[in-house]
Structures are given as C-alpha cells and as structure tokens.
C-alpha cells in the first residue's frame, strides 16, 4: 500500500534532470521513483499516480528534440494514463516529448498539433540559458493539478533550451489561447513578445501548454532548478526577491522553498484533495 | 544568375540517420528503407561568382563545413548529389526546412556583412531514402512521405509539419 502518492520520473537516454526532479517531488511530500525508458513493465506494475518527463537531451536531440522518445513504447503507457486523467508534467525536453507525442494540446487524440521549434530571436540563434518570469493563466490555475498554488503572482524560473518556441498551424491560431497555461512576462507581470521577456519568439508568449482537461502540462522553464530559495540569483526582483531576502535575514535560507516548488506542492495539494 | 546548393555530410556514419533507421525498423518495419543518408543542405542564393563564391565561403567558414570531420559537394539542379555513383537503388530525396529559421537568417546577415556577393542562405536537412530495386518510384515516394511527416504520434518521424516544410524533388533512379 502506498504511504504517499507515487510520481514516476521517466529517464530516457540523454535525460539529465531526473534526480533533481525526483528530489523536488519527494521534498513536496510525495514519493518518487525513476524509471528508465525500457522499464515500461515495471512502470505499469507500480501504478504511479502521476508522471514527470524531466529535462535533458533525450536521444541526443537527434532528428528533432523529443521526436524519438515520443515513439518509445513507454510513452504508450503515459499516453493511456493521461487519457484516464492522471497528471503528467513535461519539463523542457519532457515538454518536447509531450508535444511530439500529440499529448498537448490534444484537441484530436494523438495528433501532433503544435511544435517546439528552434528559438527565433533576431541576431542570435541556438541554445539560450537564463532566468525568465512567467505567470499562470486563470483557467490553468483552476484545472491544472500542477498549477493550483501558483496564484496570480509572477514566478521567476530558469530556462535552458534551443528549441522552445511554441508554434501552431495557422488554422489553429484561434484556439491556441485555450491551451495556454504559462506565459512569459516581465517582472511586473506584463506580457511582451520582445526579447528577452519572451526569450524564444513563442506564439502568444507561451511558456507552457496544457491539454483540454488540464492534467497534461508541457512547460519549457525548469521548476526543479528553482525548488529551493538558495537557487534564486540575488538580482531577482519582486515578491520572490523579497521572500529570498527575508529568508536570508531570518536564517531560514537553506530550507526555504523557492518559486519552482509551487508546481510540485500544487500536485501534492491536488492529491490531498485540497484543490 | 542561379542558386548554388551544397550538401555536407559527416566523414563518420551520421548518428541521426542511424537513430532514424533503428526507429523506423522498430515502429514501421514494413515501410523501412534499405538505406538512409542524412546531409546538411545549404542553398546559396544568387552568389555573385557562382560556385567560386560558394567555395570561398565554405573554405572560410568552418561552421558550415568543418574539414576535420565533414565533407561536402555541390548538387545539381535536380538535387542529384554529383558524387554518388549508380548503385541500382531507388533513391528518394526529402528536404526538411524550418518554416522560420534563425540560422539561415543569421548566416545571411553574416555573409552580407562580410561583403559576400550573395542574396541569402537557406539551411535545410536532406534525407536520402534508398530502396532496393523492385519498388516503383510512386510506392517509394508514398512510403517516404509516410515516414517523414510526423502528423500523429504513431505516424512519421523526420519532420513536424507544424514548424517544418517538406519538399520531395522529382524521384531519381541513380
């Protein structure tokens, strides 16, 4: 019998954030276990309550980021569990896998309706690493188990990707907003399509996209890299900057939870039935 | 003046092509090609002195062709690599190009800044599917389209049509 909800973290060849992701899950009061991509039987038999696809470079990003992992047999299981309503989170490369699996936005079952294309920024190309600010859409806060505690504030998180630009076919532009979960904004919460506020040229300033029911979330920023307050750089302004300063002056800095924790704590809350 | 295109390949076996082949074998065994090659494809638009301008660019910028690990050749207007010999196979070429591409834009800017006589650069990936004889060109083209366009989770691999353009030049029997 499970003492706490079990969150499965799936490791593909080339994943590199599985351990910190699993630690973030455990530090939020849930249980976590890392399953390799070829352990689909073990994954099936352990009956996890939720799934996380962590960041990294699955299959070395060969062909296209996330494209090969999306075809793996273990994703059949994740796909069917998501269809049954279990929470699934894809972070960065995990988000790319969810997109290439057709799990977000999921308007038509299994159809690939969006892409995480190469960053498009005037005068530069390639890999981008830094801190961004985002806010959660109202609908996502209401229906997404990963976002229930995010509130209306601005959340600073790190990004690190070369292919993070959400794009949709022109015929789907009208309904892209309905799948919006997280949007890039400045430190005051004001959206802009300009770099560096929108760091990659993403359509509608999208940092995260969910499926129709909100249980599947694909996000490019890394919440597990901002789980603890000490991971926040000193220049971060706003509410989280103030909290950081407060934790430093009160001596609670080492144990204080950072902005990335709200995603995992939201899931724990969801399992406790508080959301 | 016309455009000049080159293809660039690794001297060692291409890991992306090997991964694509093994994925095809696993998920589409009936449609799998007998050979699959991958090249970087660079199209130089209206180079002032034609191939002379292009060879100057290639020898100057090792980000386009790194001579330590890559080889390159021109391809003719039918997209037929000029250095491939007749091997009795049916070869179908697919060109995959990002609909919006910072790399092409930035290389165009770099080359213009360096006073190259050129209108622009377009980077793509060229995949060459080889099928053993016995298959018609039409069948081969249909297979290649199925294998390339990733429209559903269980359909296609090499290009996501939401963000990438897929071009199939006329089939070649090399």
Interface residues (C-beta under 8 A of the other chain):
Chain A: X59 X60 X62 X63 X64 X67 X68 X70 X71 X75 X79 X100 X101 X102 X103 X110 X111 X112 X113 X114 X115 X117 X118 X119 X120 X121 X122 X123 X124 X125 X126 X167 X168 X169 X201
Chain B: X15 X16 X19 X20 X23 X26 X27 X98 X99 X100 X101 X102 X103 X105 X106 X109 X150 X151 X152 X153 X154 X157 X158 X159 X160 X161 X162 X163 X164
